[in-house]
Amino acid sequence: MVSTRRIATALPLARLICQRANCWWDAHLRRKYSFGLKVILVAVTIAVVMFGVESNRTLGQLVLSVIAPLSPALLWGIREIRKQDEAAEALDKLRSQVEQTWESALRGAVTSEAAEQISIAIQNEIFDRRSRHPLIFNWINRLARSKQPNEHEREGAGTRPGGSERAESIDLAKIAYLIRSSYG
């Protein structure tokens, strides 16, 4: 039987694991979305140029009939790419903070109460960033999850915080052992 004290000690660490996975997935999803937008913008630009060359239109006719109507969409795409890339970078920094807290907690440098307070602050930061950053369509999230259901486990939650990003599975027994050995 697991004591209530051990569960209370492990809970802040479990929160950190979840918060790290959350930051990783959100940044990963934003990078995929940004990359998709880049591909679409390049494809549209190439198609417009090819259309202009093939239709034997003058540059003025091409600008007025094709480029001008498409420019708001292209400008939106460029702005959206920048915002998504900035959001992903901010999430990477937050994930680093979570990893530093995790390492400190495993070394015993952070008490369970302090880890809980840090976890609350990190959760508040996650919430704040979500409210300020641009949204991602739900269908993109569903598509990303259905295409690579194990990628999150393999690259996000399954790697050691602060370690290499090579694929390895989560060993819950090892995590439990580390938590027990860190807190006696």
C-alpha positions as CSV (number, residue, x, y, z in Angstrom):
1,M,0.0,0.0,0.0
2,V,1.3,3.4,-0.9
3,S,1.3,6.0,1.9
4,T,-0.6,9.3,1.6
5,R,2.7,11.1,2.3
6,R,4.4,9.5,-0.7
7,I,1.5,10.4,-3.0
8,A,1.6,14.0,-1.7
9,T,5.3,14.1,-2.4
10,A,5.0,12.6,-5.9
11,L,2.1,14.8,-7.0
12,P,4.1,18.0,-7.6
13,L,6.6,16.0,-9.6
14,A,3.8,14.3,-11.6
15,R,2.5,17.8,-12.4
16,L,5.9,18.9,-13.7
17,I,5.9,15.8,-16.0
18,C,2.5,16.7,-17.3
19,Q,3.4,20.4,-17.7
20,R,6.6,19.5,-19.6
21,A,4.6,17.2,-22.0
22,N,2.0,20.0,-22.4
23,C,4.7,22.6,-23.3
24,W,6.4,20.1,-25.7
25,W,3.1,19.2,-27.5
26,D,1.9,22.8,-27.9
27,A,5.3,23.9,-29.3
28,H,5.5,20.9,-31.6
29,L,2.0,21.5,-32.9
30,R,2.7,25.2,-33.5
31,R,5.8,24.3,-35.4
32,K,3.9,21.8,-37.6
33,Y,1.2,24.4,-38.3
34,S,3.8,27.0,-39.1
35,F,5.6,24.7,-41.5
36,G,2.4,23.8,-43.2
37,L,1.6,27.5,-43.7
38,K,5.1,28.0,-45.1
39,V,4.6,25.2,-47.6
40,I,1.2,26.6,-48.6
41,L,2.6,30.2,-49.1
42,V,5.5,28.9,-51.2
43,A,3.1,26.8,-53.3
44,V,0.7,29.7,-53.9
45,T,3.5,32.0,-54.8
46,I,5.0,29.5,-57.3
47,A,1.5,28.9,-58.7
48,V,0.8,32.6,-59.2
49,V,4.1,33.2,-60.9
50,M,3.6,30.2,-63.2
51,F,0.0,31.3,-64.0
52,G,1.4,34.7,-64.9
53,V,4.0,33.3,-67.2
54,E,1.6,30.8,-68.8
55,S,-1.3,33.3,-69.4
56,N,0.9,35.8,-71.2
57,R,-0.4,38.6,-69.0
58,T,1.5,41.8,-68.5
59,L,3.0,42.4,-65.0
60,G,0.3,45.1,-64.4
61,Q,-2.5,42.8,-65.4
62,L,-1.1,40.0,-63.2
63,V,-0.7,42.3,-60.2
64,L,-4.3,43.7,-60.5
65,S,-6.1,40.4,-61.3
66,V,-4.2,37.9,-59.2
67,I,-1.6,39.2,-56.7
68,A,-3.6,42.1,-55.3
69,P,-6.6,39.9,-54.4
70,L,-4.3,37.3,-52.9
71,S,-2.2,39.7,-50.9
72,P,-4.3,39.9,-47.7
73,A,-4.2,36.1,-47.5
74,L,-0.4,36.1,-48.0
75,L,0.1,38.8,-45.5
76,W,-2.1,37.0,-42.9
77,G,0.0,33.8,-43.6
78,I,3.3,35.6,-43.0
79,R,2.0,37.2,-39.8
80,E,0.6,33.9,-38.6
81,I,3.9,32.1,-39.2
82,R,5.7,34.7,-37.2
83,K,3.3,34.5,-34.3
84,Q,3.3,30.7,-34.2
85,D,7.1,30.5,-34.3
86,E,7.3,33.1,-31.5
87,A,4.8,31.1,-29.4
88,A,6.8,27.9,-30.0
89,E,10.0,29.6,-28.8
90,A,8.3,30.9,-25.7
91,L,7.0,27.4,-24.9
92,D,10.5,26.0,-25.3
93,K,11.7,28.4,-22.7
94,L,8.9,27.5,-20.4
95,R,9.7,23.8,-20.9
96,S,13.3,24.5,-20.0
97,Q,12.1,26.1,-16.7
98,V,10.0,23.0,-16.0
99,E,13.1,20.8,-16.7
100,Q,15.3,22.9,-14.4
101,T,12.6,22.6,-11.6
102,W,12.4,18.8,-12.3
103,E,16.2,18.4,-12.0
104,S,16.3,20.5,-8.8
105,A,13.4,18.5,-7.3
106,L,15.2,15.2,-8.1
107,R,18.4,16.5,-6.4
108,G,16.3,17.4,-3.3
109,A,17.1,21.1,-3.7
110,V,13.3,21.9,-4.0
111,T,10.9,20.8,-1.3
112,S,7.5,19.3,-2.2
113,E,5.8,22.5,-1.1
114,A,8.1,24.7,-3.2
115,A,7.7,22.3,-6.2
116,E,3.9,22.7,-5.8
117,Q,4.2,26.5,-5.7
118,I,6.5,26.5,-8.8
119,S,4.0,24.1,-10.5
120,I,1.2,26.5,-9.9
121,A,3.2,29.4,-11.3
122,I,4.1,27.4,-14.3
123,Q,0.4,26.4,-14.9
124,N,-0.5,30.1,-14.6
125,E,2.2,30.9,-17.2
126,I,0.8,28.1,-19.5
127,F,-2.7,29.6,-19.2
128,D,-1.4,33.1,-19.8
129,R,0.5,32.1,-22.9
130,R,-2.5,30.2,-24.3
131,S,-4.7,33.3,-23.8
132,R,-2.1,35.6,-25.6
133,H,-0.9,33.3,-28.4
134,P,-2.8,32.7,-31.6
135,L,-5.2,29.8,-31.7
136,I,-4.6,26.6,-33.7
137,F,-7.6,25.0,-35.4
138,N,-9.0,22.0,-33.6
139,W,-8.8,19.9,-36.8
140,I,-5.1,20.5,-37.0
141,N,-4.6,19.1,-33.5
142,R,-6.8,16.1,-34.3
143,L,-4.9,15.5,-37.5
144,A,-1.5,15.7,-35.8
145,R,-2.6,13.3,-33.0
146,S,-4.1,10.8,-35.5
147,K,-1.1,10.8,-37.8
148,Q,1.5,10.2,-35.1
149,P,-0.1,8.9,-31.9
150,N,3.2,7.7,-30.4
151,E,5.3,10.7,-31.3
152,H,4.2,12.6,-28.2
153,E,5.3,9.7,-25.9
154,R,8.5,9.1,-27.9
155,E,9.8,12.6,-28.1
156,G,7.9,14.7,-25.5
157,A,7.2,12.9,-22.3
158,G,9.4,9.9,-22.9
159,T,12.8,11.6,-22.9
160,R,14.6,12.7,-19.8
161,P,14.2,16.4,-19.0
162,G,17.3,18.2,-20.0
163,G,18.6,15.1,-21.8
164,S,18.8,14.1,-25.4
165,E,15.7,14.1,-27.6
166,R,16.3,10.5,-28.7
167,A,13.4,8.1,-28.5
168,E,13.0,6.1,-25.3
169,S,10.0,4.8,-23.5
170,I,8.7,6.1,-20.2
171,D,9.8,3.8,-17.4
172,L,7.3,4.5,-14.6
173,A,9.1,2.3,-12.2
174,K,12.3,4.3,-12.7
175,I,10.4,7.6,-12.1
176,A,8.8,6.2,-9.0
177,Y,12.2,5.0,-7.8
178,L,13.8,8.4,-8.4
179,I,11.0,10.2,-6.6
180,R,11.2,7.8,-3.6
181,S,15.0,8.0,-3.5
182,S,15.0,11.8,-3.7
183,Y,12.5,12.3,-0.9
184,G,13.5,9.4,1.3
